[in-house]
Amino acid sequence: MRHSLLALLFATVLAPVGAGAQAAGQETGADIGALIDGGFQADRPVCRPGDNGCARFVGDSKAVVPKRGGAKQPVVIGSSVYMLTPWQAERERRCLALAGWAEARGEGADAMAAVMWVVANRAASALHPSLPCRVVVAAGQFEPFSPPTQVEPQKRRKPAKSAKSRGKQAESQQVAADPRAANRAEARRILAEIGRQAQVIRAGGMPSWPKPRTAPDQEALRIARGLAWSLNDDEMPDPTARALLFYSPPTQAALGRQKPNWAEARLRTASIGDHSFYRYPTPAERTSPAETQVAETQVAEVGE
């Protein structure tokens, strides 16, 4: 599941650009099936007509962050029901959307939804933290949200001003001449922004929405917000079959890495986008090693 900075850059540059939780008793939000089938279209609605809450969350209408406090209400996230205030519900949905977008924005709505389901499944598991925001910033799990590596003070070297200026100028020239270099630069900027929002989440605050500069990334974020708004079994059954782990085989191969060791002891439940999804096998599944490579509940790849 862990992605390094290079992994994220590879995924952004190499992957083709493709295309929440809901309070009980309220209208459902985005039509997830339509979003997945339709792909990314700038003018495509992601909320059902009349669902003002979804429109505000997605950004299609003026949004105001709820104030802290207030009465708690039942909110469905994935397969679980949580008692949350409006402010807390907004925060957890944002964490879901950010996780799906950060990990799979170049792979389409189906892949982003699958990543969000892993977050929701982890939140529902007794083995992991109990809310999506705690899941995405848990140590050693989702690399875009991991704290930056600390550098010892004596090892820090401040480049000379002239050298730094020359480096920035050379990078600007390279970006202007090479679209792939521009993609890499934007990926680094997005990764830094996700890191900043992770710090806000760890501090217990409300994460802000990133401001991607490319139209595909902008629309991917809009779709991710719509998916996070209505991520529950009623809108779309979990396509990962309750997976708790995932990784990207193409990214691993591009980086010269082997299949993660943890995957050998897990059950692969689905392959969606460029990611493979896994969960812990049941006792019955452990007794049949030959049949545990792929779960019997595996769903077909979305979009086939």
Secondary structure as the mmCIF struct_conf table of DSSP 4:
data_model
#
loop_
_struct_conf.conf_type_id
_struct_conf.id
_struct_conf.beg_label_comp_id
_struct_conf.beg_label_asym_id
_struct_conf.beg_label_seq_id
_struct_conf.end_label_comp_id
_struct_conf.end_label_asym_id
_struct_conf.end_label_seq_id
HELX_RH_AL_P HELX_RH_AL_P1 LEU A 5 LEU A 14
BEND BEND1 ALA A 15 ALA A 15
STRN STRN1 GLN A 22 ALA A 23
TURN_TY1_P TURN_TY1_P1 ALA A 24 GLY A 25
BEND BEND2 GLN A 26 GLN A 26
HELX_LH_PP_P HELX_LH_PP_P1 GLU A 27 THR A 28
HELX_RH_AL_P HELX_RH_AL_P2 ILE A 32 GLY A 38
TURN_TY1_P TURN_TY1_P2 ALA A 42 ASP A 43
BEND BEND3 CYS A 47 CYS A 47
TURN_TY1_P TURN_TY1_P3 PRO A 49 GLY A 50
HELX_RH_AL_P HELX_RH_AL_P3 ASN A 52 VAL A 58
TURN_TY1_P TURN_TY1_P4 GLY A 59 GLY A 59
BEND BEND4 ASP A 60 SER A 61
HELX_LH_PP_P HELX_LH_PP_P2 VAL A 65 LYS A 67
BEND BEND5 ARG A 68 ARG A 68
STRN STRN2 GLN A 73 ILE A 77
STRN STRN3 GLY A 78 GLY A 78
TURN_TY1_P TURN_TY1_P5 SER A 79 SER A 79
STRN STRN4 SER A 80 LEU A 84
HELX_RH_AL_P HELX_RH_AL_P4 PRO A 86 ALA A 104
TURN_TY1_P TURN_TY1_P6 ARG A 105 GLY A 106
BEND BEND6 GLU A 107 GLU A 107
HELX_RH_AL_P HELX_RH_AL_P5 ALA A 109 ALA A 124
BEND BEND7 SER A 125 SER A 125
TURN_TY1_P TURN_TY1_P7 ALA A 126 LEU A 127
BEND BEND8 HIS A 128 HIS A 128
BEND BEND9 SER A 130 LEU A 131
HELX_RH_AL_P HELX_RH_AL_P6 PRO A 132 VAL A 136
TURN_TY1_P TURN_TY1_P8 VAL A 137 VAL A 137
BEND BEND10 ALA A 138 ALA A 138
TURN_TY1_P TURN_TY1_P9 ALA A 139 GLY A 140
BEND BEND11 GLN A 141 GLN A 141
HELX_RH_3T_P HELX_RH_3T_P1 GLU A 143 PHE A 145
BEND BEND12 SER A 146 SER A 146
HELX_LH_PP_P HELX_LH_PP_P3 PRO A 147 GLN A 150
HELX_RH_3T_P HELX_RH_3T_P2 PRO A 153 LYS A 155
HELX_LH_PP_P HELX_LH_PP_P4 LYS A 158 ALA A 160
HELX_RH_AL_P HELX_RH_AL_P7 LYS A 161 ALA A 177
HELX_RH_AL_P HELX_RH_AL_P8 PRO A 179 ARG A 202
TURN_TY1_P TURN_TY1_P10 ALA A 203 GLY A 204
HELX_LH_PP_P HELX_LH_PP_P5 MET A 206 PRO A 210
BEND BEND13 ARG A 213 THR A 214
HELX_RH_AL_P HELX_RH_AL_P9 ALA A 215 TRP A 229
TURN_TY1_P TURN_TY1_P11 SER A 230 SER A 230
STRN STRN5 ASN A 232 ASN A 232
TURN_TY1_P TURN_TY1_P12 ASP A 233 GLU A 235
BEND BEND14 MET A 236 MET A 236
TURN_TY1_P TURN_TY1_P13 PRO A 239 THR A 240
BEND BEND15 ALA A 241 ARG A 242
STRN STRN6 LEU A 245 TYR A 247
HELX_RH_AL_P HELX_RH_AL_P10 PRO A 249 ALA A 254
TURN_TY1_P TURN_TY1_P14 LEU A 255 GLY A 256
HELX_LH_PP_P HELX_LH_PP_P6 GLN A 258 PRO A 260
HELX_RH_AL_P HELX_RH_AL_P11 ASN A 261 GLU A 264
TURN_TY1_P TURN_TY1_P15 ALA A 265 ALA A 265
BEND BEND16 ARG A 266 ARG A 266
STRN STRN7 LEU A 267 ILE A 272
TURN_TY1_P TURN_TY1_P16 GLY A 273 ASP A 274
STRN STRN8 HIS A 275 ARG A 279
HELX_LH_PP_P HELX_LH_PP_P7 TYR A 280 THR A 282
HELX_RH_AL_P HELX_RH_AL_P12 PRO A 283 ARG A 286
TURN_TY1_P TURN_TY1_P17 THR A 287 THR A 287
HELX_RH_3T_P HELX_RH_3T_P3 PRO A 289 GLU A 291
BEND BEND17 GLN A 293 GLN A 293
STRN STRN9 VAL A 294 VAL A 294
TURN_TY1_P TURN_TY1_P18 GLU A 296 THR A 297
HELX_LH_PP_P HELX_LH_PP_P8 GLN A 298 GLU A 301
TURN_TY1_P TURN_TY1_P19 VAL A 302 GLY A 303
#
